Amino acid sequence: MLNRLTAPTPPFFQKVRNLGLLLTAVASAVIGLPLELELPLTVLEIAGGLAVAGSMMAGLGQAAVKSE
């Protein structure tokens, strides 16, 4: 398993991984905003979904290996 995560990643899946990390970072920033801003519940639910989707994309992108 560890060899798979450290093996070379194809360029497409590098982009998927990076996009997933970006989505997770943006969602975390929105969730971490101060309570004084009183964001609607819908915005927080969407941010939670983006955090889950982003983390899954990052994991999938990192686990893909380049076949020889």
C-alpha positions in Angstrom: 0.0 0.0 0.0 2.8 2.4 0.9 4.5 1.7 -2.4 1.3 2.6 -4.3 1.1 6.0 -2.5 4.7 6.9 -3.3 4.7 5.7 -6.9 4.6 8.2 -9.8 1.2 9.7 -10.4 -0.2 10.4 -13.9 -0.6 14.1 -14.8 -4.4 13.9 -15.0 -4.6 12.5 -11.4 -2.1 15.2 -10.2 -4.7 17.8 -11.4 -7.5 15.9 -9.7 -5.5 15.7 -6.4 -4.6 19.4 -6.6 -8.2 20.4 -7.3 -9.4 18.2 -4.4 -6.9 19.9 -2.1 -8.1 23.3 -3.2 -11.8 22.4 -2.7 -11.0 21.2 0.8 -9.0 24.3 1.7 -11.8 26.6 0.5 -14.5 24.6 2.3 -12.4 24.6 5.5 -12.0 28.4 5.3 -15.7 28.9 4.9 -16.6 26.5 7.8 -14.0 28.3 9.9 -15.4 31.8 9.5 -16.4 33.6 12.7 -20.0 33.1 13.9 -20.6 36.8 13.8 -21.0 36.6 10.0 -24.2 34.5 10.5 -23.9 32.4 7.3 -27.0 30.6 6.1 -27.2 27.0 7.0 -27.2 26.1 3.3 -23.8 27.7 2.8 -22.3 25.6 5.6 -23.9 22.4 4.3 -22.5 23.0 0.9 -19.1 23.8 2.4 -19.3 20.5 4.3 -20.1 18.6 1.1 -17.2 20.3 -0.7 -14.8 19.3 2.1 -15.9 15.6 1.8 -15.7 15.7 -2.0 -12.3 17.5 -2.0 -10.8 15.0 0.4 -12.1 12.1 -1.6 -10.7 13.6 -4.8 -7.3 14.2 -3.1 -7.2 10.6 -1.9 -8.2 9.2 -5.3 -5.7 11.4 -7.1 -2.8 10.3 -4.9 -3.7 6.6 -5.0 -3.6 6.5 -8.9 -0.3 5.1 -10.3 1.3 5.4 -13.7 1.4 2.0 -15.4 4.5 1.1 -17.3 
